Amino acid sequence: MQLMERFRDIYARLKEDSSGQVRKVTGNFLYLSVLNGLNNLLPLITLPYILRTVGKANYGIYSYVYMIVQYVIILSTYGFNFSATRQISQCRDEREKVNSIYNSVIGAKVLIAIVLSVLLLIFSSLVFKDEYASLMFLLGLGMVAGDIFTPIWLFQGMEKMKYLTIVNASSKILFTILVFIVIKDSDDYVLLILLNSVGYILAGLLSLYLASRQFGMRLRIAPVKDILFQLKDGSAVFGSTFGMYLYRNANIIILKQLVPNEVVGLYSAAEKVIKGFQSLISPLAQALFPNLSLRFKGASDSQNISLLKKITLPFAVMVLFVSVIVFLAAPWISDILCGVEFRECIPLIRIMTLVILFGEINYMIGLVGLVNMNRSSLFFRSVIITGVFSVVFILIFAERYGAYAAATSMSLSEFLLTLLCLASILRIRRES
């Protein structure tokens, strides 16, 4: 009864909204749902074909190199998807200021990406031990370039997610089509990373066009002081987001060093399934971030916590429902998305259903809540603790339990981060 009353209260508040904020959040949620669905579900369409064509071992090598490239991307993205989004959402009507942010963030991303890529190429013999892995990394640098010029933070800050959806839909659909055209035998696994690069570059080119056409952005070299400001402003959020990415994606890197490539491929396939289902839910939290950034501004901590609580409770119920469905339907889901020959994925998927539940809850409390309340340092501290726990856990148990250790580590880490975020909220409420 209490839960129903909360839903009715939220619905009543939404009806009273006269500023168009509800329509804006709803529209952005729908666009982000399509975007996240494509980002995660389209790869699931190609997954059975890729696994059958290139095999577990080659897919494990590809997953390892892909993850290295993703680390370069997440490091160059820094904390801009949140810090720059917040800046733009609060000055969206000042075109020159937005254009200055646009150029300084891109400049900072270019600087970080160049440094990281050069370092990885210098130490490639230590990082890439499989044949063709270094070549695959070079082919994957197109992904880094494309990401630099795909300003997620601009579209989110302006609350115009439809453009982000258009950009990513085009690139993901292109990649999906190319997989079935290009990948024909086991040796073609080397080309998978190149196909990803083609998709990312298309996204970057479309983004440059839309940023100029729709928002009047003009690409130019930013002053050094503006780039340094962005690096400073995004540092706390960067620590948090990179820490989350680290423990959520380090499993493949660690497994690669301790277990056969077949095990890495098996775990990677199960993880993709889980991320696909997360994509059905996470758009709501993403759409709320820029909106709550405005609503939290000037309000007291107690008011912000009260609003966050009213939003998070029904959100958690929805996530729990999805998690239970995935757990119960794991055999059917695995057979369809991974293939009947990969039924070892079933227990891994079931273990990681907790990632869906707690991963989305701590996103809502930590990033949407704590970051928008200017408590990034508290969230960063929680992420560091969680990351250390995750890495230590998998290092201890991976050699003996393989993919099961990685799946368990992921679920326990998300649970721990949720507890730490809740503890931070309680601490703020006591002090307010």
Secondary structure, 3 states (H helix, E strand, C coil): CHHHHHHHHHHHHHHHCCCCHHHHHHHHHHHHHHHHHHHHHHHHHHHHHHHHHHHHHHHHHHHHHHHHHHHHHHHHHCCHHHHHHHHHHCCCCCHHHHHHHHHHHHHHHHHHHHHHHHHHHHCHHHHCCCCCHHHHHHHHHHHHHHHHCCCHHHHHHCCCHHHHHHHHHHHHHHHHHHHHHHCCCHHHHHHHHHHHHHHHHHHHHHHHHHHHHHHCCCCCCCCHHHHHHHHHHCHHHHHHHHHHHHHHHHHHHHHHHHCCHHHHHHHHHHHHHHHHHHCCCHHHHHHHHHHHHHHHCCCCHHHHHHHHHHHHHHHHHHHHHHHHHHHHCHHHHHHHHCCHHHCCHHHHHHHCHHHHHHHHHHHHHHHHHHHCCCCHHHHHHHHHHHHHHHHHHHHHHHHHHCHHHHHHHHHHHHHHHHHHHHHHHHHHHHHC
